[in-house]
């Protein structure tokens, strides 16, 4: 490999598993471009989720101008295009003409401005925003049956002011789970699979870039949907009644639930048939409120059967 001395021209370095290449670019051109990064031709190899470190965008960074059957189809197409090139689109501003036709601006998802370094803020949070002005236009047809993608007339709005990302997980829109993956996630969660194992499954079998926090958020949304606007304890009580469970709840002086006792009807039948020995298994596992679970088992003639499950607040 050729060594570059301090007097050599500036160069951008791309490294991946298969190649090691240097792209020479004059320093004056980069200085003239100002804060806008230069768009030079590079190529991605392999899966975009494992793409190498690339310091500049490709010349075909802009999605092609064409028509789409719906707004959703257009948005999906431009993000599929952007995913292989290290960025993502998000919905910006929209305008409506007198005829009712819409024009939507889709911007780079790093378009938000970074917080001021001189302004004193209440919380020390960070943002991935760089104030990038890269954007495209989506125009609705007069008969509202088609959507057309158009590039911005100002060429400055066709340039990013940041390097491309190295992984799809850097963009929330690329981490969003499709409906079929969300359904599979709900099934795994209902089967008692741990969230970390669910994330591993999604990456291996669903080709998803979802992070662990995305899995937690999806599980939380699933629980909210199951509660149907009720509190968690109300949803539990209603579900036990709907599924025919025998249940009892204990309340404290402040009206809060301090214990829940429930049993499946078949378990009660088994308990009545073999009432001689009842085993109490105080497990070490607790929920997020610190409440442990006690499992009662009835000793039968041939095998054990769960008679009931008792949840109580930790002392």
C-alpha positions as CSV (number, residue, x, y, z in Angstrom):
1,X,0.0,0.0,0.0
2,X,1.3,3.4,-0.9
3,X,2.1,5.7,2.0
4,X,0.9,9.3,1.9
5,X,3.2,11.9,3.5
6,X,2.0,15.2,5.1
7,X,2.5,17.0,1.8
8,X,0.2,14.6,-0.1
9,X,-3.3,15.8,-1.2
10,X,-6.1,15.2,1.2
11,X,-7.9,11.9,0.7
12,X,-11.0,10.1,1.9
13,X,-10.6,6.6,3.1
14,X,-13.1,3.8,2.7
15,X,-12.6,0.6,4.6
16,X,-14.7,-2.6,4.5
17,X,-14.1,-6.3,4.8
18,X,-13.0,-6.8,1.2
19,X,-11.4,-3.6,0.0
20,X,-9.2,-0.7,1.1
21,X,-9.4,2.2,-1.2
22,X,-8.3,5.8,-1.2
23,X,-10.2,8.5,-3.1
24,X,-8.0,11.6,-3.8
25,X,-9.8,14.9,-3.6
26,X,-8.1,18.3,-3.8
27,X,-8.3,20.3,-0.6
28,X,-9.4,23.5,-2.4
29,X,-12.6,21.8,-3.7
30,X,-13.6,20.7,-0.2
31,X,-12.9,24.2,1.2
32,X,-14.9,25.7,-1.6
33,X,-17.8,23.5,-0.8
34,X,-18.0,25.0,2.7
35,X,-20.1,23.0,5.1
36,X,-21.6,20.9,2.3
37,X,-19.9,17.5,1.9
38,X,-18.7,16.7,-1.6
39,X,-20.7,14.1,-3.5
40,X,-18.2,11.7,-5.0
41,X,-18.8,8.3,-6.7
42,X,-18.4,5.4,-4.3
43,X,-20.0,2.0,-4.2
44,X,-21.6,0.0,-1.4
45,X,-20.8,-3.7,-1.3
46,X,-22.9,-6.4,0.4
47,X,-25.7,-5.8,2.8
48,X,-26.5,-2.2,3.7
49,X,-26.7,-3.2,7.3
50,X,-23.0,-4.2,7.2
51,X,-21.7,-1.5,4.8
52,X,-18.2,-0.2,5.3
53,X,-17.1,3.2,6.5
54,X,-17.7,5.7,3.7
55,X,-16.9,9.3,4.1
56,X,-18.9,10.7,1.2
57,X,-22.2,10.2,-0.5
58,X,-22.6,8.7,-4.0
59,X,-23.5,10.8,-7.1
60,X,-26.8,9.0,-7.3
61,X,-27.8,10.0,-3.8
62,X,-31.1,11.6,-5.0
63,X,-33.9,9.1,-5.7
64,X,-35.1,9.1,-9.3
65,X,-38.0,11.3,-10.4
66,X,-41.0,9.2,-11.2
67,X,-44.7,8.6,-10.4
68,X,-46.2,6.4,-7.7
69,X,-49.7,5.0,-7.1
70,X,-49.9,6.4,-3.5
71,X,-48.1,8.6,-1.0
72,X,-47.1,5.6,1.1
73,X,-45.6,3.8,-1.9
74,X,-43.6,7.0,-2.7
75,X,-42.3,7.3,0.9
76,X,-41.3,3.6,1.0
77,X,-39.5,3.8,-2.3
78,X,-37.4,6.8,-1.4
79,X,-36.4,5.4,1.9
80,X,-35.5,2.1,0.3
81,X,-33.3,4.1,-2.0
82,X,-31.8,6.1,0.9
83,X,-31.1,3.0,3.0
84,X,-28.4,1.8,0.6
85,X,-26.8,5.2,0.6
86,X,-26.4,6.0,4.3
87,X,-29.3,8.3,5.0
88,X,-33.1,8.4,5.5
89,X,-36.1,10.6,4.7
90,X,-38.7,12.0,7.1
91,X,-41.8,14.0,6.4
92,X,-41.2,17.8,6.5
93,X,-43.7,20.5,5.8
94,X,-46.7,20.2,3.5
95,X,-48.8,22.7,1.6
96,X,-52.3,22.4,0.1
97,X,-53.4,24.3,-3.0
98,X,-56.9,25.8,-3.5
99,X,-57.7,22.7,-5.6
100,X,-56.9,20.5,-2.7
101,X,-53.7,19.1,-4.2
102,X,-50.9,18.5,-1.7
103,X,-47.2,19.1,-2.0
104,X,-45.1,17.4,0.7
105,X,-41.4,18.0,1.4
106,X,-39.5,15.0,2.5
107,X,-36.3,16.0,4.2
108,X,-33.2,14.3,5.5
109,X,-33.9,12.9,9.0
110,X,-30.9,14.9,10.2
111,X,-32.5,18.1,9.2
112,X,-33.2,19.4,12.7
113,X,-30.8,22.0,14.0
114,X,-28.4,21.0,16.8
115,X,-29.0,22.8,20.2
116,X,-27.0,25.9,20.8
117,X,-23.8,25.4,22.7
118,X,-24.0,28.8,24.4
119,X,-27.6,28.5,25.6
120,X,-28.1,27.1,29.1
121,X,-30.5,24.1,28.9
122,X,-32.3,22.3,31.6
123,X,-31.3,18.8,30.4
124,X,-28.0,17.8,28.8
125,X,-29.4,15.9,25.8
126,X,-27.8,15.3,22.4
127,X,-29.3,15.2,18.9
128,X,-28.2,13.7,15.6
129,X,-29.5,16.7,13.8
130,X,-27.1,18.8,11.7
131,X,-29.4,21.2,10.0
132,X,-29.1,19.2,6.8
133,X,-31.2,20.8,4.0
134,X,-31.2,17.8,1.6
135,X,-34.8,17.3,0.5
136,X,-37.2,16.3,-2.3
137,X,-40.8,17.2,-3.2
138,X,-43.8,14.9,-3.6
139,X,-46.6,16.4,-5.6
140,X,-50.2,15.0,-5.8
141,X,-51.8,14.8,-9.2
142,X,-54.9,16.9,-10.0
143,X,-57.2,13.9,-10.0
144,X,-55.5,12.8,-6.7
145,X,-54.8,9.3,-8.1
146,X,-51.0,9.6,-8.4
147,X,-48.0,11.1,-6.6
148,X,-44.9,12.4,-8.5
149,X,-41.4,12.8,-7.0
150,X,-39.5,15.9,-8.0
151,X,-36.1,17.3,-7.2
152,X,-35.7,20.7,-5.7
153,X,-34.7,23.5,-8.1
154,X,-32.0,24.8,-5.8
155,X,-29.0,22.5,-6.1
156,X,-27.9,23.4,-2.5
157,X,-30.9,21.4,-1.4
158,X,-29.5,18.3,-3.1
159,X,-26.4,18.1,-0.9
160,X,-25.9,16.7,2.6
161,X,-23.8,18.5,5.2
162,X,-22.8,15.3,7.0
163,X,-21.2,12.0,6.0
164,X,-23.4,9.0,5.4
165,X,-24.2,6.7,8.3
166,X,-22.5,3.4,8.7
167,X,-25.5,1.3,9.8
168,X,-29.3,1.3,9.3
169,X,-29.9,1.5,13.0
170,X,-28.7,5.1,12.9
171,X,-32.1,6.0,11.4
172,X,-35.4,5.4,13.3
173,X,-37.4,5.1,10.0
174,X,-35.2,2.1,8.9
175,X,-35.6,0.5,12.3
176,X,-39.4,0.5,12.1
177,X,-40.9,-3.0,12.2
178,X,-43.4,-3.9,9.5
179,X,-46.8,-5.2,10.6
180,X,-45.9,-8.9,10.0
181,X,-42.7,-8.5,12.2
182,X,-44.8,-6.7,14.9
183,X,-47.2,-9.6,14.9
184,X,-44.4,-12.1,15.3
185,X,-42.9,-10.0,18.1
186,X,-46.3,-10.1,19.9
187,X,-46.4,-13.9,19.5
188,X,-42.9,-14.3,20.9
189,X,-43.7,-12.0,23.9
190,X,-46.9,-13.9,24.7
191,X,-44.9,-17.1,24.6
192,X,-42.6,-15.7,27.4
193,X,-39.6,-15.1,25.2
194,X,-37.2,-12.5,26.7
195,X,-36.8,-9.2,24.8
196,X,-33.1,-9.8,24.2
197,X,-33.9,-13.1,22.5
198,X,-36.7,-11.4,20.5
199,X,-34.2,-8.9,19.2
200,X,-31.8,-11.7,18.2
201,X,-34.7,-13.5,16.3
202,X,-35.6,-10.3,14.5
203,X,-32.1,-9.7,13.3
204,X,-31.5,-13.3,12.2
205,X,-34.8,-14.2,10.6
206,X,-36.5,-10.9,9.8
207,X,-33.4,-8.9,8.6
208,X,-34.4,-6.1,10.9
209,X,-32.2,-3.3,12.2
210,X,-34.3,-2.8,15.3
211,X,-32.5,-2.0,18.5
212,X,-33.2,-3.4,22.0
213,X,-35.1,-0.1,22.9
214,X,-37.2,-0.5,19.7
215,X,-38.2,-4.0,21.0
216,X,-39.1,-2.6,24.4
217,X,-41.2,0.2,22.8
218,X,-43.1,-2.3,20.6
219,X,-43.8,-4.5,23.6
220,X,-45.0,-1.4,25.6
221,X,-47.3,-0.5,22.7
222,X,-48.7,-4.0,22.6
223,X,-49.5,-3.9,26.3
224,X,-51.2,-0.5,25.9
225,X,-53.3,-2.0,23.1
226,X,-54.3,-5.0,25.3
227,X,-55.3,-2.7,28.2
228,X,-57.7,-0.8,25.9
229,X,-57.3,2.5,27.8
230,X,-57.7,0.8,31.2
231,X,-55.1,0.6,34.0
232,X,-53.0,-2.6,34.1
233,X,-54.8,-4.0,37.1
234,X,-58.2,-3.4,35.6
235,X,-57.1,-5.1,32.4
236,X,-55.9,-8.1,34.4
237,X,-59.2,-8.4,36.3
238,X,-61.2,-8.2,33.1
239,X,-59.1,-10.8,31.4
240,X,-59.4,-13.2,34.3
241,X,-63.2,-12.8,34.2
242,X,-63.3,-13.2,30.4
243,X,-61.2,-16.4,30.4
244,X,-63.2,-17.9,33.3
245,X,-60.5,-17.8,35.9
246,X,-61.4,-17.9,39.6
247,X,-59.8,-14.9,41.2
248,X,-59.7,-12.8,44.4
249,X,-58.0,-9.5,45.1
250,X,-56.9,-7.9,48.3
251,X,-56.9,-4.1,48.8
252,X,-55.1,-2.0,51.3
253,X,-56.4,0.9,53.4
254,X,-55.6,3.3,50.5
255,X,-57.7,1.3,48.1
256,X,-54.7,-0.1,46.2
257,X,-54.4,-3.8,45.2
258,X,-51.9,-5.5,47.5
259,X,-52.5,-9.2,46.4
260,X,-54.0,-11.2,43.6
261,X,-55.0,-14.8,43.9
262,X,-56.2,-16.6,40.7
263,X,-56.6,-20.2,39.5
264,X,-57.7,-22.0,36.4
265,X,-61.0,-23.9,36.7
266,X,-59.3,-27.2,35.7
267,X,-56.7,-26.6,38.5
268,X,-59.5,-26.2,41.0
269,X,-61.1,-29.4,39.9
270,X,-57.7,-31.2,40.3
271,X,-57.2,-29.6,43.7
272,X,-60.6,-30.8,44.9
273,X,-59.8,-34.4,43.6
274,X,-56.5,-34.5,45.4
275,X,-56.6,-32.1,48.4
276,X,-54.2,-34.0,50.7
277,X,-50.9,-32.1,49.9
278,X,-50.5,-28.5,48.7
279,X,-47.0,-27.2,47.9
280,X,-46.1,-23.5,48.0
281,X,-43.3,-22.5,45.8
282,X,-42.1,-18.9,46.6
283,X,-40.1,-17.9,43.5
284,X,-37.4,-15.4,43.6
285,X,-38.6,-13.5,40.5
286,X,-40.4,-10.2,41.0
287,X,-42.1,-7.7,38.7
288,X,-41.0,-4.1,38.2
289,X,-43.0,-3.2,41.4
290,X,-41.0,-5.6,43.5
291,X,-43.9,-8.0,44.0
292,X,-42.9,-11.7,44.1
293,X,-44.9,-14.6,42.8
294,X,-46.0,-17.6,44.9
295,X,-46.9,-20.7,43.0
296,X,-49.2,-23.3,44.7
297,X,-49.0,-26.9,43.4
298,X,-51.3,-29.8,44.3
299,X,-49.6,-33.2,44.7
300,X,-51.6,-35.7,42.7
301,X,-51.2,-39.5,42.3
302,X,-49.0,-39.4,39.2
303,X,-47.8,-35.9,38.6
304,X,-47.9,-32.3,39.9
305,X,-50.4,-29.7,38.7
306,X,-50.4,-26.0,39.3
307,X,-53.3,-25.4,41.6
308,X,-53.2,-21.6,41.7
309,X,-50.9,-18.6,41.4
310,X,-50.6,-16.1,44.2
311,X,-49.0,-12.6,43.7
312,X,-48.3,-10.4,46.7
313,X,-46.5,-7.2,47.5
314,X,-43.0,-7.6,49.0
315,X,-42.7,-6.7,52.6
